[in-house]
């Protein structure tokens, strides 16, 4: 990777987004980190710069198009544009389908779908000029749904459709569109996901891949302009089973959920 690469990463203050920023910085790219939490962004930028990297921050909410526009402006002002954009910001909500509220629906669509679309739209002039790369951090659940996460699964399935349409439209401009689908990752995702289910809070993800391992696979896929990269053998197996033997896949997910609920004492 050349040192001229300029990368915008949303949802950059923690988890996979933070790890992606560090991974690109280690490879010589200039990084523009966008998220809502200024303190965490400042600490990230200091870590990158103390290691000899280049970083700028942009505090904002991806659900507000003007905030995304401001982040792209930071990249243009400080680094002369951008050639790679990673739409990573997103969150989950735990609820069975009968308890989904309009407020929860609007909130998750605003971040998980609109935020990705605004990131693509605002980045496009620079991506066209650079024949650049756009990536969406989706999930295995963008191809295979599970119980009590309908809202999250809906948004991730929508991102698959967005990516497929955008890829076809933007191929003439030399822009690649990559979907990266992590499986269980050791982040605070579950703790940060509101639950409408009652009972004990969801524990932190302490199993699965590390954010750093996910970030490494993401950077490799984006740099190679891959169409998609769904991570972990078990995640890919679930997608394959869902496509070819949906009844068996449903049975397996139900068995996993029973074990999961038993471990949580429900």
SEVO-645218 format. One record per residue (C-alpha): x negated, y, z; residue number from 1. Coordinates in nm, 3 decimals. Layout:
// residues N
        px        py        pz    nr
         X         Y         Z   NUM
...
// end
This chain:
// residues 266
        px        py        pz    nr
     0.000     0.000     0.000     1
    -0.135     0.338    -0.094     2
    -0.182     0.607     0.169     3
     0.052     0.835    -0.029     4
     0.362     0.637     0.075     5
     0.620     0.849     0.263     6
     0.889     0.656     0.447     7
     1.211     0.771     0.612     8
     1.342     0.536     0.882     9
     1.677     0.586     1.054    10
     1.757     0.439     1.394    11
     1.387     0.478     1.466    12
     1.381     0.532     1.841    13
     1.387     0.166     1.947    14
     1.404    -0.196     1.838    15
     1.359    -0.284     1.473    16
     1.353     0.079     1.358    17
     1.069     0.170     1.589    18
     0.874    -0.139     1.487    19
     0.924    -0.053     1.118    20
     0.783     0.296     1.175    21
     0.473     0.152     1.342    22
     0.431    -0.112     1.073    23
     0.436     0.143     0.792    24
     0.208     0.381     0.981    25
    -0.048     0.102     1.029    26
    -0.041     0.051     0.652    27
    -0.129     0.415     0.589    28
     0.216     0.557     0.515    29
     0.346     0.885     0.647    30
     0.659     0.823     0.853    31
     0.964     1.038     0.914    32
     1.148     0.890     1.213    33
     1.515     0.981     1.258    34
     1.735     0.901     1.558    35
     1.949     1.074     1.818    36
     1.710     1.048     2.115    37
     1.443     1.315     2.091    38
     1.226     1.194     2.379    39
     1.182     0.848     2.230    40
     1.104     0.996     1.887    41
     0.840     1.226     2.035    42
     0.676     0.931     2.213    43
     0.680     0.730     1.890    44
     0.522     1.012     1.690    45
     0.250     1.052     1.952    46
     0.174     0.679     1.940    47
     0.143     0.689     1.561    48
    -0.072     1.003     1.559    49
    -0.298     0.880     1.839    50
    -0.384     0.586     1.615    51
    -0.471     0.815     1.327    52
    -0.136     0.792     1.148    53
     0.098     1.063     1.021    54
     0.447     1.111     1.161    55
     0.727     1.364     1.183    56
     1.057     1.336     1.363    57
     1.411     1.447     1.288    58
     1.670     1.438     1.564    59
     2.016     1.367     1.431    60
     2.312     1.135     1.382    61
     2.330     0.938     1.055    62
     2.707     0.971     1.067    63
     2.663     1.342     0.996    64
     2.554     1.392     0.638    65
     2.393     1.726     0.719    66
     2.171     1.556     0.978    67
     2.048     1.308     0.719    68
     1.989     1.595     0.477    69
     1.778     1.763     0.744    70
     1.566     1.449     0.787    71
     1.499     1.434     0.412    72
     1.406     1.803     0.425    73
     1.150     1.725     0.697    74
     0.993     1.465     0.469    75
     0.982     1.712     0.182    76
     0.839     1.996     0.391    77
     0.575     1.797     0.578    78
     0.478     1.531     0.325    79
     0.596     1.657    -0.012    80
     0.895     1.426    -0.050    81
     0.957     1.058     0.012    82
     0.947     0.738    -0.188    83
     1.092     0.486     0.056    84
     1.402     0.507     0.275    85
     1.498     0.245     0.534    86
     1.860     0.265     0.651    87
     1.834     0.090     0.985    88
     2.067     0.274     1.225    89
     2.361     0.070     1.346    90
     2.532    -0.083     1.648    91
     2.778    -0.354     1.742    92
     3.104    -0.378     1.936    93
     3.230    -0.697     2.099    94
     3.607    -0.738     2.068    95
     3.852    -1.003     1.960    96
     4.058    -0.895     1.661    97
     4.373    -0.815     1.860    98
     4.184    -0.565     2.077    99
     4.013    -0.366     1.802   100
     4.106    -0.001     1.843   101
     4.118     0.275     1.585   102
     3.853     0.463     1.781   103
     3.613     0.167     1.773   104
     3.682     0.108     1.405   105
     3.612     0.470     1.312   106
     3.297     0.489     1.527   107
     3.131     0.178     1.386   108
     3.221     0.261     1.025   109
     3.081     0.612     1.073   110
     2.738     0.484     1.174   111
     2.704     0.144     1.011   112
     2.853     0.224     0.670   113
     2.871     0.599     0.622   114
     2.526     0.641     0.776   115
     2.373     0.406     0.521   116
     2.557     0.570     0.232   117
     2.452     0.920     0.341   118
     2.090     0.803     0.374   119
     2.097     0.669     0.020   120
     2.267     0.975    -0.127   121
     2.041     1.229     0.041   122
     1.726     1.033    -0.046   123
     1.816     0.972    -0.409   124
     1.657     1.281    -0.571   125
     1.320     1.190    -0.418   126
     1.360     0.818    -0.483   127
     1.436     0.888    -0.849   128
     1.129     1.108    -0.884   129
     0.910     0.839    -0.727   130
     1.085     0.533    -0.876   131
     1.105     0.440    -0.512   132
     1.248     0.187    -0.273   133
     1.564     0.180    -0.064   134
     1.629    -0.079     0.206   135
     1.928    -0.164     0.422   136
     1.883    -0.341     0.753   137
     2.188    -0.565     0.756   138
     2.222    -0.896     0.939   139
     2.278    -1.266     0.887   140
     2.630    -1.167     0.989   141
     2.658    -0.970     0.667   142
     2.700    -1.307     0.497   143
     2.840    -1.530     0.773   144
     3.081    -1.399     1.036   145
     3.116    -1.511     1.398   146
     3.393    -1.472     1.656   147
     3.438    -1.156     1.865   148
     3.220    -0.946     1.635   149
     3.467    -0.876     1.354   150
     3.394    -0.503     1.348   151
     3.018    -0.553     1.321   152
     3.054    -0.832     1.065   153
     3.293    -0.620     0.855   154
     3.042    -0.337     0.834   155
     2.753    -0.566     0.744   156
     2.956    -0.740     0.474   157
     3.039    -0.395     0.336   158
     2.668    -0.316     0.318   159
     2.612    -0.624     0.101   160
     2.867    -0.482    -0.145   161
     2.711    -0.136    -0.130   162
     2.365    -0.277    -0.198   163
     2.483    -0.488    -0.492   164
     2.657    -0.193    -0.658   165
     2.371     0.049    -0.591   166
     2.114    -0.198    -0.723   167
     2.299    -0.227    -1.053   168
     2.345     0.149    -1.085   169
     1.991     0.250    -0.988   170
     1.790    -0.010    -1.180   171
     1.768     0.232    -1.474   172
     1.593     0.480    -1.244   173
     1.336     0.227    -1.129   174
     1.474     0.224    -0.774   175
     1.479    -0.109    -0.592   176
     1.744    -0.191    -0.332   177
     1.654    -0.449    -0.069   178
     1.884    -0.601     0.193   179
     1.709    -0.738     0.501   180
     1.919    -0.962     0.726   181
     1.767    -1.035     1.067   182
     1.907    -1.301     1.294   183
     1.880    -1.285     1.673   184
     1.609    -1.034     1.760   185
     1.459    -0.949     2.100   186
     1.599    -0.596     2.136   187
     1.854    -0.411     2.350   188
     2.121    -0.455     2.081   189
     2.351    -0.665     2.300   190
     2.313    -0.440     2.605   191
     2.396    -0.135     2.394   192
     2.700    -0.295     2.228   193
     3.025    -0.195     2.400   194
     3.244    -0.490     2.495   195
     3.624    -0.498     2.500   196
     3.621    -0.857     2.622   197
     3.588    -0.807     2.996   198
     3.378    -1.043     3.205   199
     3.007    -1.013     3.265   200
     2.798    -0.777     3.049   201
     2.605    -0.921     2.758   202
     2.243    -0.995     2.851   203
     1.944    -0.854     2.670   204
     1.818    -1.050     2.373   205
     1.511    -1.226     2.505   206
     1.499    -1.497     2.239   207
     1.473    -1.485     1.865   208
     1.216    -1.296     1.665   209
     1.031    -0.995     1.798   210
     1.106    -0.657     1.637   211
     0.747    -0.653     1.514   212
     0.790    -0.982     1.328   213
     1.112    -0.857     1.169   214
     0.940    -0.533     1.071   215
     0.654    -0.720     0.906   216
     0.896    -0.925     0.695   217
     1.093    -0.611     0.609   218
     0.790    -0.416     0.491   219
     0.671    -0.710     0.281   220
     1.013    -0.751     0.118   221
     1.051    -0.379     0.046   222
     0.703    -0.344    -0.097   223
     0.763    -0.642    -0.326   224
     1.098    -0.492    -0.427   225
     1.280    -0.808    -0.331   226
     1.656    -0.818    -0.371   227
     1.715    -0.959    -0.024   228
     1.538    -1.121     0.268   229
     1.751    -1.312     0.517   230
     1.537    -1.409     0.813   231
     1.493    -1.733     1.008   232
     1.560    -2.084     0.890   233
     1.871    -2.118     1.107   234
     2.013    -1.792     0.971   235
     1.965    -1.898     0.611   236
     2.108    -2.242     0.695   237
     2.422    -2.082     0.837   238
     2.471    -1.878     0.519   239
     2.417    -2.187     0.304   240
     2.664    -2.390     0.510   241
     2.920    -2.109     0.500   242
     2.895    -2.099     0.121   243
     2.905    -2.474     0.059   244
     3.074    -2.636     0.361   245
     3.276    -2.362     0.535   246
     3.473    -2.600     0.755   247
     3.157    -2.757     0.896   248
     3.004    -2.411     0.941   249
     3.309    -2.296     1.138   250
     3.286    -2.606     1.359   251
     2.919    -2.540     1.427   252
     2.981    -2.176     1.518   253
     3.262    -2.275     1.755   254
     3.034    -2.526     1.928   255
     2.763    -2.264     1.963   256
     3.013    -2.015     2.108   257
     3.133    -2.271     2.364   258
     2.775    -2.327     2.479   259
     2.708    -1.953     2.484   260
     3.016    -1.882     2.696   261
     2.929    -2.166     2.933   262
     2.579    -2.023     2.985   263
     2.736    -1.685     3.066   264
     2.962    -1.850     3.324   265
     3.290    -1.780     3.142   266
// end
